[in-house]
Amino acid sequence: MDLEDRIRRMPKAELHLHLEGTLEPELTFALAARNGVRLPYASPEALRAAYDFGNLQEFLDLYYTGCGVLLTERDFFDLAMAYFTRAAAENIRHAEVFFDPQAHSARGVALEAVFDGFLAAARESEACLGLSVGLIMCFLRHLDAAEGMALLKQAAPWLDRLAGVGLDSSERDHPPAKYRDVFAAARARGLNAVAHAGEEGPPDYVWSALRDLAVTRIDHGVRSIEDARLVAHLAERAVPLTVCPLSNIKLKVFGRMKDHSLARLLRAGVKVTINSDDPSYFGGYLTDNLLASWRGLALTENEVRAIGRNAFEASFLPAERKAALLADYDAFWASSVA
C-alpha cells in the first residue's frame, strides 16, 4: 500500500469543521425548495461558480446567505447527517464540529431547532455510522460580547451535551480579549474552550486567545510562524493547531500550498492537525486537505502519520475512547507499513 492509499484509508479525526460550511449547493437548493426560500442563483452550478473569494469577509457574506435555507430541526439534522455520512466514508472516526446558533437566531430560527437537529444527528451518527461527534457552539466575534453572554445563558438546556465553545467569524478588528468574560463563564460551566486566531489576525491574537480566553486549542494559528517566541511557546506547551490548508489557500492567507506555514510549524515541534474548515465552499474535505498538504509541502510519511495522530490526541474525547482510537490508528500504520 503506497502512502496515498494509506492517507485515504487511515483512521482520521477532524477538529475544525463548520457544519454550516458543509452545505453543498445541491442540498442548498433542496432545502430552499422545501422551505419556499428564493435563492439569487439559477442552479447549484451557478451557486458553486460564486465560490471565488478574495478574503475571509467575502466568504462569510456568502456563508451567511447560505444559512438562510436552514429553518427547521429537520434541516439542521439533514445538513449534519450529510456531512457525517461523508465523513464516515473517509474513515473519520471522530469529529468535533462547530455550529453558529447566532447565525440562525438572528433570522428568527428557534434555538431548539438548531440544537435539537444537530444533537439528533450526532446521536444517529454514533449509533449507525460508528462516528463519534462533539459539538462546539461558537460565538460570532463580530457581534457584541453581551450577545455572546446572552447566547450562553439561552443555551443552558443543551450545554451538558456540548464538547465546548469556540470563537469564529471575522477576525480582523475583533481580538479574542473582547470575549474574555464570556469564555470565563463558559469555562465555569465545565466547557472546553477553543478559538479561531492567527488566520487573518496577527500572532498577537493567538497570544490573546491563550491568555485571555484560556483556550486549549487554537483554530488556524498559521500566522504564529511570524513570531518565533510564540512558535516556541506552542511547541513547549503542546498547544494543538487545527490547520485548514485548502481554506487558507482559497481565502488568500497563502498564495500557494508550497508557501503554507504548516510544515514549518510542524518541524518546529508544534502539534499541527489538518482539517477542512468549510469544505463545501473551499473545494476539499479532510482527505483532500491531507493529500494536498502531503503533495504540496513534501511531507514525509512520518510527518503525515504524526499529523493524523495529533488529531486524536488533541480531541476532547474521554480517555478510554481516545486510547481505543489511538490504538486502532497505530495498528493501522503498523499493518500497512508491514
C-alpha positions in Angstrom: 0.0 0.0 0.0 1.6 3.3 -1.0 1.4 6.5 1.0 -1.5 7.9 -0.9 -3.6 4.8 -0.2 -2.6 4.9 3.5 -3.7 8.6 3.7 -7.1 7.7 2.1 -7.7 4.6 4.3 -6.2 5.6 7.7 -8.5 6.3 10.6 -9.0 10.0 11.0 -10.2 12.7 13.4 -11.4 16.1 12.4 -11.3 19.0 14.8 -12.1 22.1 12.7 -15.2 21.8 10.7 -18.2 24.2 10.5 -21.4 22.3 9.9 -22.9 25.2 8.1 -19.8 25.2 5.9 -20.7 21.7 4.6 -23.9 22.9 2.9 -23.3 21.7 -0.7 -25.2 23.7 -3.4 -27.4 20.7 -4.2 -28.6 20.5 -0.6 -29.0 24.3 -0.5 -31.4 24.1 -3.4 -33.3 21.1 -2.0 -33.8 22.9 1.3 -34.8 26.1 -0.4 -37.4 24.2 -2.3 -38.7 22.5 0.8 -38.9 25.8 2.7 -40.1 28.1 0.0 -36.9 30.2 0.1 -35.9 32.0 -3.1 -32.2 31.9 -4.0 -30.4 34.6 -6.0 -28.8 31.8 -8.2 -30.4 29.9 -11.1 -28.9 26.5 -10.3 -26.5 24.6 -7.9 -23.8 25.1 -10.6 -24.3 28.8 -10.7 -24.0 28.9 -6.9 -20.9 26.9 -6.9 -19.4 29.2 -9.5 -19.8 32.1 -7.0 -17.3 30.4 -4.6 -14.4 32.7 -5.7 -13.4 34.7 -2.6 -10.8 37.4 -2.2 -10.8 37.3 1.5 -12.5 35.9 4.6 -15.3 38.5 4.6 -16.3 37.8 1.1 -16.7 34.1 2.0 -18.6 35.0 5.2 -21.1 37.1 3.2 -22.0 34.1 1.1 -21.8 31.7 4.0 -24.5 33.6 5.9 -26.6 33.8 2.8 -26.5 30.0 2.5 -27.6 29.7 6.1 -30.9 31.3 5.0 -32.3 27.9 3.8 -31.9 26.3 7.3 -35.1 26.9 9.1 -36.4 23.7 10.8 -35.0 21.0 13.1 -35.2 18.6 10.1 -33.0 21.0 8.0 -30.2 21.0 10.7 -30.5 17.2 11.1 -30.2 16.7 7.3 -27.3 19.1 7.0 -25.3 17.4 9.7 -26.1 13.8 8.6 -25.0 14.6 5.1 -21.6 15.6 6.5 -21.4 12.7 9.0 -22.2 10.2 6.2 -19.5 11.6 4.0 -17.0 11.7 6.9 -17.6 8.0 7.8 -16.9 7.1 4.2 -13.5 8.8 4.6 -12.9 6.7 7.7 -13.2 9.7 10.0 -13.8 8.0 13.4 -14.3 11.2 15.5 -15.3 14.7 14.6 -15.6 17.8 16.7 -17.7 20.3 14.8 -18.6 23.9 15.1 -22.0 25.5 14.7 -23.2 29.1 14.8 -26.6 29.5 16.7 -26.4 33.3 16.3 -26.4 33.0 12.5 -29.8 31.4 12.8 -31.4 33.1 15.8 -30.8 36.4 14.0 -33.1 35.2 11.3 -35.8 34.2 13.8 -35.0 30.5 13.9 -35.6 29.0 17.3 -32.6 27.7 19.2 -34.4 24.4 19.8 -34.4 23.7 16.0 -30.6 24.3 15.8 -29.6 22.3 18.9 -32.1 19.5 18.7 -31.4 19.0 15.0 -27.7 18.8 15.4 -27.8 16.7 18.6 -30.1 14.2 17.0 -27.8 13.9 14.0 -24.8 13.4 16.4 -26.7 10.5 18.1 -27.7 9.0 14.8 -24.0 9.2 13.6 -22.7 7.5 16.7 -25.4 4.7 16.6 -25.4 4.0 12.9 -22.1 5.1 11.4 -19.7 4.5 14.3 -18.6 8.1 14.1 -18.4 9.9 17.5 -19.3 13.6 17.5 -18.5 16.5 19.7 -20.5 19.7 19.1 -18.8 23.1 19.7 -21.0 26.1 20.0 -19.4 29.2 18.5 -19.8 32.8 19.3 -19.7 35.2 16.3 -16.9 37.5 17.3 -18.2 40.4 15.1 -21.2 40.7 17.4 -21.1 42.4 20.8 -19.9 40.3 23.6 -23.1 40.9 25.5 -24.9 38.9 22.8 -22.4 36.1 23.3 -23.2 36.1 27.0 -26.9 36.0 26.3 -26.4 33.0 24.0 -24.5 31.2 26.7 -27.5 31.7 29.1 -30.1 30.8 26.4 -28.2 27.6 25.6 -28.2 26.4 29.2 -30.6 23.4 28.5 -28.1 21.9 26.0 -24.7 22.8 27.4 -24.1 19.5 29.1 -24.3 17.8 25.7 -21.6 20.0 24.1 -17.9 19.4 23.8 -17.1 23.0 24.2 -17.4 26.6 23.0 -15.5 28.4 20.2 -15.0 31.8 18.6 -15.3 32.3 14.9 -16.4 34.8 12.2 -14.5 38.0 11.1 -11.1 38.1 12.9 -9.9 41.5 11.8 -10.6 44.2 14.4 -12.2 41.7 16.8 -9.4 40.5 19.2 -10.1 37.5 21.4 -10.0 39.6 24.6 -13.3 41.1 23.6 -14.9 37.7 24.7 -12.9 37.3 27.9 -15.9 37.3 30.3 -18.0 35.1 28.0 -15.3 32.4 27.9 -14.7 32.7 31.6 -18.4 32.0 32.2 -18.3 29.1 29.7 -15.3 27.5 31.4 -17.0 27.9 34.8 -19.8 25.7 33.4 -17.2 23.0 32.6 -16.9 23.6 28.9 -13.7 23.2 26.9 -12.7 26.3 25.0 -11.1 26.9 21.6 -10.9 30.0 19.4 -10.1 31.0 15.8 -6.9 33.1 15.9 -3.9 33.8 13.7 -5.7 33.3 10.4 -6.2 36.8 9.1 -5.4 38.2 12.5 -1.8 38.6 13.8 0.2 36.4 16.1 -0.9 38.7 19.0 -4.4 37.3 18.6 -3.0 33.8 19.3 -1.3 35.1 22.4 -4.6 36.7 23.4 -6.6 33.6 22.9 -4.3 31.6 25.1 -4.0 34.3 27.8 -7.4 36.0 27.8 -9.7 33.1 26.8 -7.6 30.2 28.3 -8.2 28.0 25.3 -6.7 24.6 25.0 -6.6 24.6 21.1 -6.0 27.3 18.5 -8.1 27.1 15.4 -6.0 28.0 12.4 -3.0 29.7 14.1 -1.0 29.7 10.9 0.4 33.2 11.3 2.1 32.1 14.5 5.1 31.4 12.3 5.7 35.2 12.2 6.6 35.1 16.0 9.4 32.8 16.9 8.7 33.2 20.6 5.1 32.1 20.0 6.1 29.1 18.0 8.5 28.0 20.8 5.6 28.5 23.3 3.2 26.5 21.3 5.7 23.7 20.9 6.7 23.7 24.6 3.1 23.6 25.8 2.0 21.2 23.1 -0.9 23.5 22.1 -2.7 22.0 19.1 -3.3 24.0 16.0 -6.3 22.9 13.9 -4.9 24.0 10.5 -7.1 24.1 7.3 -4.7 24.3 4.3 -7.2 24.4 1.4 -9.2 27.0 3.2 -6.1 29.1 3.7 -5.3 29.0 0.0 -8.9 29.7 -1.1 -9.0 32.8 1.2 -5.6 34.0 0.1 -3.9 33.6 3.5 -1.2 32.0 1.4 -0.9 32.3 -2.3 0.0 28.7 -2.9 0.4 25.5 -0.9 4.2 25.5 -1.1 4.2 28.8 0.9 2.0 27.5 3.7 3.4 27.6 7.2 2.1 24.1 8.2 5.3 22.2 7.5 7.5 24.8 9.2 5.3 24.8 12.3 5.3 21.0 12.4 9.1 20.8 12.0 9.4 23.4 14.8 7.7 20.9 17.1 4.1 22.4 17.1 1.3 19.9 17.4 -0.3 20.5 14.0 -3.5 18.9 12.8 -5.1 19.0 9.4 -8.8 19.8 8.9 -11.3 21.0 6.2 -13.0 24.1 7.8 -15.9 24.8 5.3 -15.3 22.1 2.7 -18.3 22.8 0.5 -17.0 26.4 -0.1 -13.3 25.6 -0.2 -13.2 22.6 -2.5 -12.0 19.8 -0.3 -12.9 17.6 2.6 -10.5 16.1 5.1 -8.8 13.6 2.9 -8.4 16.2 0.2 -6.6 18.5 2.6 -4.3 15.7 3.8 -3.4 14.8 0.2 -2.9 18.4 -0.9 -0.6 19.1 2.1 1.4 15.9 1.6 1.9 16.7 -2.1 2.4 20.5 -1.9 4.6 20.5 1.2 6.6 17.3 0.5 5.6 15.9 3.9 7.3 12.7 4.9 5.5 9.5 5.8 6.4 10.1 9.5 5.1 13.6 9.3 1.8 12.5 7.8 1.5 9.8 10.4 2.2 12.3 13.2 -0.3 14.8 11.9 -3.0 12.2 11.9 -2.1 11.0 15.5 -2.1 14.6 16.7 -5.7 15.0 15.9 -6.8 12.1 18.1 -4.5 13.3 20.9 -5.9 16.8 20.7 -9.5 15.8 20.8 -11.8 16.3 23.8 -12.7 12.6 23.8 -13.0 10.6 27.1 -9.7 8.9 27.9 -11.0 5.4 27.2 -12.4 6.2 23.8 -9.3 8.2 22.9 -7.0 5.4 23.9 -9.0 2.9 21.8 -8.9 5.1 18.7 -5.2 5.7 19.1 -4.6 2.0 19.4 -6.6 1.5 16.1 -4.6 4.3 14.5 -1.2 2.8 15.5 -2.3 -0.7 14.4 -3.4 0.6 11.0 0.1 2.1 10.4 1.9 -0.9 11.7 0.0 -3.3 9.4 0.1 -1.0 6.4 3.8 -0.5 6.6 4.4 -4.2 7.1 
